[in-house]
Amino acid sequence: RGSAEITFTVVETGLTQTLAVVGLYAEESFLLDDILQDYHIDWYDTARPSYKSSILVNKCGTVDRDPHVTTFDGVKYEFQGPCTYVLTQDCSDINNPLFQITADFRGKYSELKSKYLTRIDAVNININGNQIVRILKDNTFLINGKLTKSYTVIGDNDGTVDIKDGHPTVTLYKVGLSLTWLKETSAVDISFTGSEMRGNVCGLLGNNNGNPDDDLMTPNGNIVSDVYEFGESWTVPGSCLVP
């Protein structure tokens, strides 16, 4: 209770986006440097030095609004398309990934621009080719096809789906992945909690290898400069709807 001075030590551990780290009572925050780093944050209370802990802040890839994409390695671009697209997947076997995260992009008419703009309508989480979680735009989600709105364990303790601060959050233990859906901005944030997937993923969010120059890589391994060529290459076959 009451106020306390908290001292933070920030240690760079990898590559990530600028992130805000929230204080003990969520009353204050500070902004990490605008570089692509993962951060390990050690903190302690100067009034009670024994009161201490650590926070790991992982870099994340994001798709939001209509849609603005920021890859794991910091490349920013916009991509419109009325299909379902691969956001990220493991690329040890491009055709049979261990996990795959896809998003349904659907049309929303803009009176201001007199044309359809697309936003994420649903997010799909697949393990070994099977859809285990589908998050809908109204914050409800399907677990193996069953509608639910509360904390649920996935499979044989493969992970969990929960509502945190009003946002559906999925944690996959074996993959080491965390995903959060933000209804207000039609946004999905994805981060990996370990280093196993560094440079071993692919999709609209890039390959997570720390090098932004090769993020626009198609499934056949070609690096392209055209955003639409790149985006369309990650279309899920048979998923397109004309707005």
C-alpha positions as CSV (number, residue, x, y, z in Angstrom):
1,R,0.0,0.0,0.0
2,G,1.1,3.6,-0.6
3,S,3.8,4.8,-2.8
4,A,7.3,3.3,-3.4
5,E,10.3,4.1,-5.5
6,I,11.1,1.3,-7.9
7,T,14.5,1.0,-9.5
8,F,14.8,-0.9,-12.8
9,T,17.8,-2.4,-14.5
10,V,17.2,-3.1,-18.2
11,V,19.3,-5.8,-19.9
12,E,19.2,-6.2,-23.6
13,T,18.8,-9.9,-24.5
14,G,17.8,-10.1,-28.2
15,L,15.8,-8.1,-30.8
16,T,12.4,-6.5,-30.2
17,Q,9.9,-3.5,-30.6
18,T,9.5,-0.5,-28.4
19,L,7.4,-1.6,-25.4
20,A,5.9,0.0,-22.3
21,V,6.6,-1.8,-19.0
22,V,4.0,-1.2,-16.4
23,G,4.8,-0.6,-12.7
24,L,3.8,-2.5,-9.6
25,Y,0.2,-1.0,-9.4
26,A,-0.2,-0.3,-13.1
27,E,0.1,3.5,-12.2
28,E,3.3,4.3,-14.1
29,S,5.1,3.1,-17.1
30,F,8.3,3.8,-19.0
31,L,9.2,3.3,-22.6
32,L,12.1,1.2,-23.7
33,D,14.4,2.4,-26.4
34,D,13.1,2.4,-30.0
35,I,15.2,-0.6,-31.0
36,L,14.5,-4.2,-31.8
37,Q,15.4,-5.9,-28.6
38,D,14.0,-8.4,-26.1
39,Y,14.4,-7.1,-22.5
40,H,15.0,-8.8,-19.2
41,I,14.0,-6.2,-16.5
42,D,15.2,-6.7,-12.9
43,W,13.5,-4.4,-10.4
44,Y,13.5,-3.8,-6.7
45,D,11.8,-1.4,-4.2
46,T,14.4,1.0,-2.8
47,A,12.6,1.2,0.5
48,R,12.6,-2.6,0.8
49,P,15.5,-4.0,-1.4
50,S,14.4,-7.6,-0.6
51,Y,11.2,-6.8,-2.5
52,K,12.3,-7.6,-6.0
53,S,11.4,-9.5,-9.1
54,S,12.1,-9.8,-12.9
55,I,10.1,-9.1,-16.0
56,L,10.9,-10.6,-19.4
57,V,9.6,-8.4,-22.3
58,N,9.6,-10.3,-25.6
59,K,9.4,-8.7,-29.0
60,C,6.2,-9.1,-30.8
61,G,4.7,-8.9,-34.3
62,T,1.4,-7.1,-34.8
63,V,-1.4,-6.7,-37.3
64,D,-4.0,-4.0,-36.5
65,R,-6.7,-1.8,-37.9
66,D,-7.0,-1.9,-41.7
67,P,-4.4,-3.8,-41.6
68,H,-1.1,-2.3,-40.5
69,V,1.5,-4.9,-40.1
70,T,4.7,-4.7,-38.0
71,T,6.9,-7.8,-38.4
72,F,8.9,-9.3,-35.5
73,D,12.0,-7.5,-36.9
74,G,10.3,-4.1,-37.2
75,V,9.3,-3.8,-40.8
76,K,6.1,-1.8,-41.2
77,Y,3.7,-2.1,-44.1
78,E,0.0,-2.0,-45.0
79,F,-1.7,-4.9,-46.8
80,Q,-5.4,-5.2,-47.9
81,G,-6.8,-8.5,-49.0
82,P,-10.2,-10.4,-48.6
83,C,-8.7,-13.8,-47.8
84,T,-7.2,-15.7,-44.9
85,Y,-3.5,-15.3,-44.5
86,V,-0.7,-17.0,-42.6
87,L,0.6,-14.6,-40.0
88,T,3.3,-16.9,-38.7
89,Q,4.1,-20.6,-38.7
90,D,7.1,-22.8,-38.1
91,C,9.0,-23.3,-41.3
92,S,11.0,-26.5,-40.7
93,D,8.4,-28.0,-43.1
94,I,6.6,-25.3,-45.0
95,N,3.7,-27.6,-46.0
96,N,3.3,-29.4,-42.7
97,P,4.1,-26.9,-40.0
98,L,4.0,-27.8,-36.3
99,F,2.0,-24.7,-35.7
100,Q,0.3,-22.1,-37.9
101,I,-1.5,-18.8,-37.0
102,T,-3.8,-17.5,-39.6
103,A,-6.1,-14.5,-39.8
104,D,-9.3,-14.0,-41.7
105,F,-9.2,-10.5,-43.4
106,R,-12.7,-9.3,-44.3
107,G,-14.0,-6.2,-45.9
108,K,-15.3,-3.1,-44.1
109,Y,-16.6,-0.2,-46.2
110,S,-15.0,3.2,-45.7
111,E,-17.3,6.1,-46.5
112,L,-14.3,8.5,-46.3
113,K,-12.3,6.6,-48.9
114,S,-15.3,5.2,-50.8
115,K,-13.9,1.7,-50.9
116,Y,-13.6,-1.5,-48.9
117,L,-10.8,-1.7,-46.3
118,T,-10.1,-5.1,-44.7
119,R,-9.7,-5.9,-41.0
120,I,-9.1,-9.1,-39.1
121,D,-12.4,-10.9,-38.6
122,A,-11.1,-14.0,-36.8
123,V,-7.7,-15.5,-35.8
124,N,-7.1,-19.3,-36.2
125,I,-4.5,-21.3,-34.2
126,N,-3.6,-24.6,-35.8
127,I,-1.4,-27.4,-34.3
128,N,-0.2,-30.2,-36.6
129,G,-2.8,-29.2,-39.2
130,N,-5.7,-29.1,-36.8
131,Q,-7.5,-25.9,-35.7
132,I,-7.5,-25.9,-31.9
133,V,-8.5,-22.3,-31.2
134,R,-10.5,-19.8,-33.3
135,I,-10.8,-16.3,-31.8
136,L,-13.8,-14.3,-33.1
137,K,-14.0,-10.5,-33.4
138,D,-16.5,-10.2,-30.5
139,N,-13.9,-11.7,-28.0
140,T,-15.5,-15.1,-27.9
141,F,-13.5,-18.1,-29.0
142,L,-13.9,-21.7,-30.2
143,I,-11.9,-24.5,-28.6
144,N,-11.9,-27.5,-30.9
145,G,-15.2,-26.1,-32.3
146,K,-16.9,-25.4,-28.9
147,L,-17.8,-21.8,-28.1
148,T,-16.5,-20.5,-24.8
149,K,-15.9,-17.1,-23.1
150,S,-13.7,-18.0,-20.1
151,Y,-10.4,-19.6,-19.1
152,T,-9.9,-23.0,-20.9
153,V,-7.1,-25.5,-21.0
154,I,-6.1,-26.5,-24.5
155,G,-5.8,-30.2,-25.3
156,D,-3.7,-32.2,-23.0
157,N,-2.3,-29.2,-21.2
158,D,-0.9,-27.9,-24.5
159,G,-1.7,-24.3,-23.4
160,T,-4.5,-22.1,-22.3
161,V,-7.0,-19.5,-23.5
162,D,-7.9,-16.8,-21.0
163,I,-9.3,-13.2,-20.8
164,K,-6.7,-10.8,-19.5
165,D,-7.7,-7.1,-19.1
166,G,-10.6,-7.8,-21.4
167,H,-8.6,-9.4,-24.2
168,P,-8.5,-13.0,-25.2
169,T,-4.9,-14.3,-24.7
170,V,-3.6,-17.7,-25.9
171,T,-0.5,-19.3,-24.5
172,L,1.0,-22.4,-26.2
173,Y,3.5,-24.1,-24.0
174,K,5.2,-26.4,-26.5
175,V,5.6,-23.7,-29.1
176,G,6.5,-21.0,-26.6
177,L,4.0,-18.6,-28.1
178,S,1.7,-15.9,-26.7
179,L,-1.1,-14.3,-28.7
180,T,-3.4,-11.5,-27.6
181,W,-6.5,-10.3,-29.5
182,L,-7.6,-6.6,-29.1
183,K,-11.2,-6.2,-30.2
184,E,-11.1,-2.3,-30.2
185,T,-8.5,-2.1,-32.9
186,S,-9.0,-5.5,-34.6
187,A,-5.4,-6.2,-33.6
188,V,-3.5,-9.4,-32.9
189,D,-0.1,-9.3,-31.0
190,I,2.1,-12.4,-31.2
191,S,5.4,-13.0,-29.3
192,F,7.6,-16.0,-28.7
193,T,8.8,-16.7,-25.1
194,G,12.0,-18.5,-26.1
195,S,14.7,-18.4,-28.7
196,E,13.8,-21.6,-30.5
197,M,11.7,-19.9,-33.1
198,R,14.2,-17.2,-33.9
199,G,14.8,-17.4,-37.7
200,N,12.6,-20.5,-37.8
201,V,9.2,-18.9,-38.6
202,C,7.7,-17.4,-41.7
203,G,4.5,-15.6,-42.9
204,L,3.2,-12.0,-42.9
205,L,5.1,-11.3,-39.7
206,G,8.5,-12.2,-41.2
207,N,11.1,-14.7,-40.0
208,N,12.1,-13.3,-36.6
209,N,15.8,-13.6,-37.3
210,G,16.7,-10.0,-36.3
211,N,17.3,-8.9,-39.9
212,P,14.5,-6.7,-41.3
213,D,16.0,-6.9,-44.8
214,D,14.7,-10.4,-45.5
215,D,11.3,-10.2,-43.9
216,L,9.3,-10.1,-47.2
217,M,10.1,-13.7,-48.0
218,T,7.5,-15.8,-49.9
219,P,6.9,-19.5,-49.1
220,N,9.3,-20.5,-51.9
221,G,12.1,-18.6,-50.3
222,N,12.1,-15.5,-52.6
223,I,12.6,-12.1,-51.1
224,V,10.4,-9.6,-52.9
225,S,9.9,-5.8,-52.6
226,D,6.2,-5.7,-53.6
227,V,4.0,-5.9,-50.5
228,Y,1.0,-7.3,-52.4
229,E,3.0,-10.0,-54.0
230,F,4.4,-10.9,-50.6
231,G,1.0,-10.8,-48.9
232,E,-0.8,-12.8,-51.6
233,S,1.9,-15.5,-51.4
234,W,0.8,-16.3,-47.8
235,T,-2.9,-16.7,-48.8
236,V,-4.6,-19.9,-47.4
237,P,-5.9,-21.7,-50.5
238,G,-9.6,-21.5,-51.0
239,S,-10.1,-18.8,-48.4
240,C,-10.8,-15.7,-50.5
241,L,-14.1,-13.7,-50.4
242,V,-14.7,-10.8,-52.7
243,P,-15.8,-7.8,-50.6
